[in-house]
């Protein structure tokens, strides 16, 4: 298939890419834009290593053809902060969440999305959004980190 110019907003910047319209968003982010924080895991949308925000919703970027997200607003792990200072990133470090770290950018994006839409999430809310697969089994630390940030949000209000 022939390449096509497609406009997207990534981390607050309007970007035009010239790619095959069927190319998955994940590969456009990684190969065309150099945003390698989102990882390739399973390629079938199950593991969550590729999770990004798409128009305010968490989505698995390995499944999304770039043509289907033309004009969309996308936020990747790189869009949270330049220096790891986003509250969820800090909580991840404080709670020592990552082991191998491969799935963590997708989990962080899911947690950020949850906390932005549900500042006081229940355990069921956390289980619903953190459907990412972590072979290291860091789920208890993920829950603690999310609870820590939720407490900070609710104390600040």
Secondary structure, 3 states (H helix, E strand, C coil): CCEEEEEEEECCEEEEEEEECCCEHHHHHHHHCCCCCCCCCCCCCCCCCCEEEECCEEEECCCCEHHHHCCCEEECHHHCCCCCCCHHHHHHHHCCCCCCCCCHHHHHHHHHHHHHHCCCCCHHHHHHHCCCCCCCCCHHHHHHHHHHHHHHHHHHC
